[in-house]
Amino acid sequence: MLKGDLIHADILHALGKAGHGSKILIADGNYPASTTLGKNARLVSLNLTPGCLDCVTVLEAITSAIVVEKASVMETLKEGPYAMIEDPEIWADFKATLKKSGYSDKLDLIERFAFYEAGASDDVALVIQTGEQRIYANILLTIGVRM
């Protein structure tokens, strides 16, 4: 039996095939994962019910298995129905989880449509669709090097 924190076979398979510079997208329940999937990405759907599984739980499992070189989030809109004046609360949760894993850099902000393009790029190895309901809860991780 596996003794690490991450035991999902499909996720482990995708991570095992990925390498330095490969990307992992942890997507919220609103993200169009199936229609924006890159040609090299494996889609793992963990969106059983709204809120289950959530992005932070998935991030905790993923960071138990990889080194994070870079973490990017979708920049919030400043106007319109999805506008936010302050950073989404989930970003603080992301930062705390990443810090526990040894990542100390800031979250990189990517404009909304550029984020969709980045999530569909050829270097994305894995997309995990969650049931997370908070908005702006997508995080794109770049795999680093174990040293």
N, C-alpha and C positions, 0 to 999 in steps of 0.2 A: 504494500500500500504506500501511496505517496504520503510524505509527512510534512510537506510544506503547506502554507496557507491557501495556495491556489490548487484546486483539484479538478477543474473543469477541463475535460479532455480536449475539446475543440479549441479552447483558448490556449492551452499548453502547446498543442500542435502548431498553431499559428505563431506563437511566440518562439517556439523552437526553430521555425523556419526563418524568422525575422533576424535582423542583425543591426549593427550600429548604423544609425541614421534612418532606420525604418520607423514608421509612425503607427500609432495606435489611437483610434478615435473612440472615446467613450461618449455616447450620444444620449441625450435626454429623450423622453417619450414623444416629443414633437418633431424631432429631427427626421428628415426624409431619407433615412439610411438605405432603404431598398432601391430607391430611384436615383441615388447619387453615388452608389458604390463604385469605387475604382476597380480597374480590371485585375489588379493583383490582390485585392482585399478579400478577406474572408469575413462574412457577416455572421455574428452570433447574436441571436435575439433572446434577450433576457427580460423582455417587457411582458411579464405574465399578467399583471394587473397594474393600475395606476399607482405609482410609488414603489412598486416591487419589481425588480430590484432598483435601488436608487444608485445614482452615479458615485457617491462617496464610498459606498460599500464596494462597488466594482473597482474604484481607484485604489482602495486599500489592498484588495487582492492582487491587482496588477503590479502595484509598487512593491509587493512582497517578492516579485519574481524578476523584475527588470530594474536597471539603472535608468533614471530619467535624465536626459541631457537638456531637454527643453519642454516647457509646458505652455500651450497656447489656448486661449479662450476666444469666443466670439465677442467682439466689441459691442457694447449695448447701443441701441438707437437712442438718439437725443430728443426725438419727437415722434409722434404717432402713437398707436395703441400699445406698442411694446416698449415705449420709451422708459428709461430709468434715469433718475437724477444721480443716485448713488450706485456703487457697485452691488451686484446681486449678492445676497447673503451666502450663496453656495460657494462663491469665490473664496471667502474666508475659510470655509470647510476644505476646499481644494488645497489652499496654501498650508493649512495645518496638517493635512494628510501627507502632502508632498514633503513638508519639513521633517516629519517623522521618518520618512524614507531616505533622508539625507540630501534632498534637493533644497537649495537655498536661494535660487534665483527668483525673479519676479515672474508673474504670469504675463506672457506675451499677448498683446491684443491684436486681433486680426479682424478687419472689417467684415461684415456679415457675408457678402457674396464671395469675397476672397476666402473666407473660412470654408464655405461650401466647396470651392475649388480645391483648397488644400485637403479637405476631407475626402476628395475624390481622386487625388493625385496617385500616380503610379507607385510612389513609395509608401503608401498606406498598406500595411500588412493585415490589419485587423480592425474591424468596426464592431463595437459592442453596443447594441441598442438596449437601453434600459427602460424602465417604467417611470423614471424620474419626471415629476410634474413641474418642478420649478423651472422658470424660463432662464435662458442663458446658462444652462447647466451642461454644455458640451465642453469637453476638454480634449485637445489633441496633444499627445505625448510623442516626443522623439526619443527613441531608445539610445542610450549612451553606452559607455564602455565600462566593464567591470575592471577595477584597478586594484 
